[in-house]
């Protein structure tokens, strides 16, 4: 059974994206196509010029006309050298600009989709597509321009053979269908091999991303060799796909090489007969031999076609990401309120499993609700739904009576603040990290938020304080969590969601921060995923999740009388542990 990331899609998924890429690079493609066409034209003129020069040299060795034709041939050779250099530079820059455009478009789309994109493809697979596949797809516009010129060369050579003598073109046309069939088979077989190769590459990238994220666990467990073997397990499959790809291309090239000389020999043989019968000159024989080579130049076509096949296969993988619809937002604004949160009949399914099942929940404005439960009970998913980092499959989530789906995006993000167990420290400096959001707070508010999160002291000890680059600030897990909390405090909002954001704090720091969080004067609601008894005990109410459903709701003191609730915290005896309530 294939995973969602590997699900087959229609073969033409790549076409709209490639068309858009060609349109984006339109002027450069035209310039590249013009240069390639000019080079093809020069290549087609050169044999005729060389043949004419040879005839004149044989009949009038010292004549001015022969000299002019020799100089003309020299000029064509120099022009070809200039055009080749121009094609190389223009092709490379076109590839780079198209790749940058694709990555910009894909990154923007992934961010618009949100966490759903990571759930479907995985972080490693997304990186592989946005980096490797975008670079391969970025070669498509230049490949299209070059392919058209590559086709023009044999077509032009056949026309030139016809102009030299129709019998020469007739001999070549007799074997041309065989070459066309070879190219068609190459395009068909290569497409399947390349797609398989890129899919296996993505799986290796996913495994590598997982290992990098858990490198400390791997080092602590001494399982580096085992993890390396797991990551590289698809290598034999990758090797088979790669060898198959080269076999397909090699077979096509070998077959073309076998057919092309026969056609060239046939053209030369007929040209020789015509020469004997004085229907061709020596110069025309030379030109015919060169045109026969150009007409059978399938090697160039094979290379160009293979590049385009790889680009299309890569574009198909990018198209799969673009097919994931972005999160849709409404246009409504929030009415006045203090952050009343409601979940009405919320159900969420993941991979065929119901993670949350018909959850009904109300958090009155200005109050604190602690969410507790064993691992896998759906706590973090509920926290994600509360701020619309995920959408329910059934049911609605409302903030101050307004469904989250109908809210304007900026309005929603200003109203809801998040702090996570492992916050991403985005921004150039520590100050930027705290201020990261829809609108950057002023420096005074950033400093005040850091004080509230008990981060100001260690930030000021850094070499440049709040201006210290994040990369130069060695932070412990607790310090990183405090910066994440400071970011949530700095932006305020009417609903603050803490997804296990206190887990790495020491007891004293946690106590000071919860004093602020649970202060009755706070004009916002707080939803806190709690793992500690002390956090749950200070909340206005506690909801206990079990198996994706609300098992019970009440104050911590009331729920503490239940053995199952105490078991969530690893406590089987109520004595001494419920006193904090």
C-alpha positions, -999 to +999 in steps of 0.1 A: +000+000+000+015+034-010+017+062+015+001+095+007+034+110-004+038+082-029+003+081-043+003+081-081-010+112-098-021+119-133+008+119-158+001+155-168+005+170-133+038+186-144+025+203-176+009+234-160+039+240-138+063+236-167+042+260-188+043+286-161+081+281-157+085+287-195+063+318-193+083+331-164+115+327-183+099+338-216+124+364-227+154+344-217+139+313-234+134+334-266+170+346-264+183+311-258+161+297-285+173+324-308+210+317-300+205+279-304+186+285-337+213+308-350+239+282-341+219+256-359+216+278-389+254+284-389+260+247-386+237+242-416+254+269-437+290+257-429+289+224-449+276+243-480+302+270-476+329+245-471+318+226-502+317+257-523+351+268-511+365+234-519+351+235-555+366+269-560+399+259-546+400+230-570+391+250-601+407+284-592+432+279-564+444+315-562+412+332-571+396+360-550+362+341-549+379+311-533+395+333-507+362+350-499+345+316-493+374+304-471+371+336-450+334+330-449+339+295-435+363+310-409+337+336-399+311+309-395+334+289-372+341+319-351+303+327-349+297+291-337+322+296-310+306+328-298+271+314-300+282+283-280+296+305-252+265+326-252+243+295-250+263+282-221+260+314-201+224+321-210+214+285-203+230+285-169+215+317-158+180+307-171+183+274-151+193+294-120+165+320-123+138+294-130+150+273-101+148+303-078+113+311-091+101+276-085+115+275-050+100+308-041+066+296-054+068+262-037+080+277-003+052+302-004+027+275-012+040+252+015+037+280+041+002+288+029-008+251+033+006+251+068+013+221+090-008+199+067+020+199+041+044+185+066+019+158+077+014+146+042+049+147+028+072+148+058+100+174+064+127+155+046+106+148+016+096+184+013+132+196+015+141+170-012+114+184-035+121+220-028+158+217-033+167+188-056+135+185-076+132+222-081+167+224-094+159+196-119+126+211-130+143+245-133+162+232-163+130+227-183+127+261-201+163+260-213+158+223-222+127+231-243+145+259-261+176+237-268+154+207-278+136+228-305+170+238-319+182+202-316+152+190-337+158+218-362+193+205-370+182+171-385+152+187-402+173+214-417+200+188-428+173+167-446+162+199-465+198+206-473+202+171-486+172+176-508+186+208-522+219+190-530+200+162-547+166+147-539+180+111-541+201+118-510+171+130-490+151+100-502+178+076-489+178+092-455+140+094-452+139+056-457+155+051-423+143+082-405+111+065-390+133+040-371+151+069-354+118+085-345+106+053-329+138+051-309+132+086-295+096+078-287+106+047-267+133+066-249+108+093-237+083+067-225+108+044-207+129+071-192+099+089-177+091+058-155+127+052-145+133+088-135+101+091-115+111+060-095+146+073-090+134+106-076+108+089-054+135+068-037+157+098-033+129+115-014+126+086+010+163+087+018+160+125+024+131+119+048+151+093+068+180+117+069+159+146+082+145+124+109+179+113+120+192+149+121+163+159+142+170+131+167+208+131+166+211+134+204+189+104+210+209+084+184+242+094+200+229+086+235+216+052+224+247+043+205+226+034+175+244+055+148+253+024+127+218+011+129+203+045+119+228+048+090+217+014+078+180+024+081+185+057+062+205+040+035+183+009+032+167+022+000+201+025-017+199-008-035+165+002-049+180+036-058+208+018-076+185-004-095+164+026-106+195+045-116+210+015-135+176+010-152+176+047-162+210+045-177+202+012-194+172+028-211+193+057-223+222+036-232+201+012-252+185+041-271+219+056-278+233+023-289+204+016-312+207+050-327+244+046-331+238+014-350+212+029-373+228+063-379+260+050-396+240+028-419+220+059-430+252+079-434+269+052-455+237+050-476+238+087-483+275+087-490+271+057-514+244+074-534+265+106-534+294+087-547+274+073-575+261+108-584+297+121-583+308+094-608+279+104-631+289+141-627+257+150-610+276+162-579+308+181-575+335+172-549+324+201-528+288+189-528+299+154-518+317+170-488+286+190-480+263+159-483+286+139-460+283+167-433+246+170-437+242+132-433+260+135-400+238+164-389+206+146-400+215+115-379+227+135-349+204+115-325+230+116-297+223+153-292+185+146-293+189+118-268+207+140-244+183+169-247+152+146-245+166+128-214+171+162-197+136+172-205+122+139-192+141+144-159+128+179-156+092+168-162+095+140-137+108+165-111+080+190-120+055+163-114+067+159-078+066+196-073+031+196-088+020+171-061+029+197-035+011+225-054-020+202-056-023+203-018-048+232-014-037+261+008-056+269+040-086+291+031-094+320+053-125+342+055-129+380+058-147+383+091-134+403+121-138+394+157-164+411+178-154+425+212-147+396+237-122+381+260-114+350+241-143+326+247-133+293+230-158+267+219-154+233+203-186+219+190-187+182+181-151+183+169-138+151+152-104+146+137-091+116+118-055+108+109-045+078+087-079+061+091-079+065+129-101+088+149-078+109+171-105+132+185-141+120+186-170+144+191-153+168+215-175+195+230-156+221+250-160+257+263-133+279+277-151+310+291-134+343+283-106+354+307-102+319+322-076+292+322-082+257+311-056+229+315-058+200+292-044+167+306-042+132+294-018+103+286+004+104+255-017+099+224-049+112+239-051+141+215-039+170+237-016+187+212-041+182+184-068+199+204-043+228+210-037+230+173-074+231+165-079+259+191-057+283+171-064+268+136-031+252+130-053+222+120-089+219+109-114+194+122-130+168+098-163+174+115-176+201+139-166+237+145-142+257+165-153+292+175-136+322+191-159+347+207-188+332+187-170+334+153-160+302+135-122+302+130-126+292+093-144+325+087-118+348+102-094+369+083-059+354+085-042+384+101-071+389+125-068+353+136-031+354+141-033+386+161-060+371+183-043+338+191-008+334+206+011+302+208+040+288+228+054+253+221+075+227+238+103+232+212+098+267+198+114+276+165+137+305+171+131+325+139+146+358+132+181+372+129+185+383+165+171+374+199+149+405+197+137+395+163+128+361+177+107+375+205+090+400+181+084+375+153+048+377+142+022+395+120+032+429+134+065+434+153+060+449+188+080+479+199+113+472+218+098+482+252+071+455+248+097+429+237+117+437+268+086+435+291+076+402+276+110+388+282+108+399+318+074+382+321+089+350+307+120+353+330+142+355+299+154+391+303+182+382+327+199+356+306+194+376+274+212+406+288+241+383+297+246+375+260+274+393+241+251+419+225+219+414+245+188+415+224+209+423+193+228+390+196+224+368+165+204+337+173+231+315+158+256+330+183+234+324+214+239+290+230+206+283+247+194+255+269+160+238+264+145+259+292+159+292+278+146+284+244+111+277+259+113+311+278+120+329+245+090+311+230+068+322+259+082+358+256+071+358+219+036+347+229+034+374+257+048+401+234+020+397+209-008+394+234-041+384+219-074+372+234-064+336+234-031+322+246-023+285+239+006+268+256+013+233+241+035+218+268+055+251+268+065+248+305+080+213+304+117+224+304+114+251+330+127+246+365+101+246+393+108+282+405+106+297+370+074+277+362+059+290+394+066+327+386+053+323+350+021+305+360+015+333+385+012+356+355-007+331+334-033+324+360-037+359+373-074+368+374-067+403+360-054+388+327-079+399+299-074+368+278-082+331+278-055+305+283-055+269+270-026+250+285-015+214+277-002+204+311+019+175+322+026+186+358+003+185+387+013+220+398+002+235+364-032+217+364-038+226+401-036+263+394-060+263+364-096+275+367-107+242+352-092+210+339-104+188+310-092+152+310-088+136+276-087+099+271-089+080+238-097+112+219-128+120+241-134+142+271-134+118+300-141+144+326-141+181+333-139+200+366-115+216+390-082+198+397-094+191+433-125+174+420-108+153+394-080+143+418-105+121+436-106+099+405-079+072+404-077+073+366-070+111+367-043+106+393-028+079+371-023+104+343+003+121+365+018+087+377+002+090+411-019+062+426-025+078+460-042+111+465-025+119+498-001+149+496-004+154+458-037+172+456-029+198+482-019+223+456-055+226+445 
